[in-house]
Amino acid sequence: MIAETTPGQRRRNSQKAEIVAPRQGLRLPKPVRRLRRQAPMYALQAVSQLSARLRLLTGRDIIDLNRIMEVVQFIYQQRELARRGPNYAVDDFGFDPQWTESFITAFKTLYRDYWRVETTGVEHVPSSGRALLVANHAGVLPWDGTMIKTAVFTEHPHPRHVRALVASQFMGMPVLSWFLRRTGQAVGHPDDTRRLLARDELVLVFPEGTRGTGKGFKNRYRLTRFGRGGFVATAIRAKAPIIPISVVGSEEIYPMIGDLGPVARLFGLPYFPVTPFWPWLGPLGMIPLPSKWRIQFHPPIDVSDLPAKAAEDQHLVMALADEVRETIQRGIYENLKLRRGVFL
């Protein structure tokens, strides 16, 4: 026997069919799905052919295929990383090497094309084992740390990650602190420094701290005090070589002409910079200027022969700190002479 349906039931069944039908129709035909998978390859082939034709017409490369491939690689890396789910490894500091390396393409663009960084002496960085990298600090925002990390990872014969120490104020900011930890940074505290060196990491410190990044433009390339030389005492205890680094170019990315102290205190910041473009142009004022950079890695200062108790000798510690500071300052002056122009 076939059950009879009422008009209301027939109407509801019809509505269900209308709902199900579109969902079933979402499945694309097999040729269309294949075309969608192969679309990036076809696009690259088309760009390659266009590049070849433009080269024949103009006699030079108009389209840089290597840069396009880098962008495509970056997109694919982000897609693959997004599929990892929650099961990925980070160390005690929250560092994710695989995720960090996916951003190397973006950092290389800044390094190579925007700031046109020239790096010398990177071979002084050891291929393995611990070392304490010590650099001057400037530029309002710590782009100098990013460029030093990029230099060691891209220019060194044996690419290595550099773990930079960051001021505690920045580690308290909601989104920024997560990004800094994820890319390998740690709080600028002696305990964190010792833990990283004990793991044979490359640790980058800026003894000037926020005094360096927050100094006015009129004092550019003049190093401030290196504190009480705590980084030297840490290096002696860890028996880690100290590698001074001179950075030229970071002072001009945000020429700081003023500091709004009350506003800085309101937001819990060490300073609130005023530049020719910030805060007048809003978010556009945060775009760094394309200055010409030079980074020099100096020969290491070996402290491995010193006993651990030498770290308590304040005279020795301050003498070594002054030696590091003078090496960096001298390197800054030499590289300023070698730089032909600030932006050219």
Secondary structure, DSSP 8 states (H G I E B T S, - for coil): ------HHHHHHHHHHHHHHHHHHTTS--HHHHHHHHHHHHHHHHHHHHHHHHHHHHHSS-SS-HHHHHHHHHHHHHHHHHHTTTT-----TT---HHHHHTTHHHHHHIIIIIS--EEE-GGGS-SSS-EEEEE---SSS-HHHHHHHHHHHHHSSS---EEEEE-HHHHTSHHHHHHHHHTT-EES-HHHHHHHHHTT-EEEE-TTTHHHHTS-GGGTT-----TT-HHHHHHHHHT--EEEEEEESGGGSS---EE-HHHHHHHT-S--EE-SSTTTTGGGGGS------EEEE---B--TTS-GGGGG-HHHHHHHHHHHHHHHHHHHHHHHHH---S--
